[in-house]
Amino acid sequence: MVDNFADRNGRPGVSLPEHLAIIDAVCAHDPEAAEQAARAHLRSVIKTLLTLPAAGDRPASRRPPGRTATG
């Protein structure tokens, strides 16, 4: 699991407008635009997740307390 993902890698500045686009489309009763905005947001999240090191590759100080690289 990625700890504090939403607070890292500039995500707040990326995710907020993506979330607002989803909300705007829902409020406008535009399901196609809502789906398009949601899919764009998920692609953005996945792209960022793929750039992060694997949990076992993180320094111990970045792992959740009590967790090791193998569990």
C-alpha positions as MATLAB code, in Angstrom:
seq = 'MVDNFADRNGRPGVSLPEHLAIIDAVCAHDPEAAEQAARAHLRSVIKTLLTLPAAGDRPASRRPPGRTATG';
ca = [
       0.000    0.000    0.000;
       1.250    3.479   -0.789;
       1.268    5.621    2.331;
       0.077    9.217    2.020;
      -0.279    8.857   -1.743;
      -2.728   11.748   -1.954;
      -0.237   14.064   -0.244;
       2.750   13.147   -2.395;
       4.094   13.769   -5.857;
       2.015   16.899   -6.397;
      -1.175   14.842   -6.365;
      -3.398   17.426   -4.650;
      -2.828   19.877   -7.487;
      -3.583   17.163  -10.029;
      -6.412   15.316   -8.295;
      -8.481   18.299   -7.192;
      -9.278   19.578  -10.690;
      -9.884   15.984  -11.816;
     -12.373   15.473   -8.990;
     -14.032   18.808   -9.744;
     -14.439   17.795  -13.401;
     -16.219   14.614  -12.281;
     -18.468   16.575   -9.906;
     -19.262   19.214  -12.534;
     -20.278   16.541  -15.036;
     -22.484   14.768  -12.492;
     -24.125   18.069  -11.491;
     -24.713   18.831  -15.171;
     -26.436   15.429  -15.553;
     -23.887   14.492  -18.212;
     -23.046   10.812  -17.659;
     -20.714   10.610  -20.659;
     -18.627   13.543  -19.427;
     -18.650   12.124  -15.889;
     -17.388    8.781  -17.136;
     -14.738   10.436  -19.292;
     -13.552   12.573  -16.356;
     -13.511    9.599  -13.979;
     -11.550    7.488  -16.435;
      -9.052   10.315  -16.985;
      -8.599   10.619  -13.218;
      -8.040    6.880  -12.805;
      -5.503    6.853  -15.659;
      -3.669    9.694  -13.914;
      -3.624    7.837  -10.585;
      -2.432    4.600  -12.207;
       0.299    6.434  -14.113;
       1.550    7.981  -10.868;
       1.362    4.693   -8.957;
       3.449    2.990  -11.618;
       6.221    5.548  -11.110;
       6.496    4.902   -7.357;
       8.962    2.376   -5.965;
       7.585   -0.965   -4.812;
       6.937   -1.246   -1.067;
       9.954   -3.536   -0.645;
      12.164   -0.997   -2.395;
      11.286    1.873   -0.066;
      13.623    2.768    2.779;
      12.447    1.397    6.127;
      11.616    4.936    7.267;
       8.938    5.140    4.532;
       7.247    1.864    5.457;
       4.228    1.815    7.746;
       5.167    1.070   11.382;
       5.628   -2.596   12.113;
       5.903   -3.534    8.430;
       8.868   -5.166    6.769;
       9.762   -5.366    3.105;
       8.179   -8.825    2.950;
       5.069   -8.320    4.992;
];
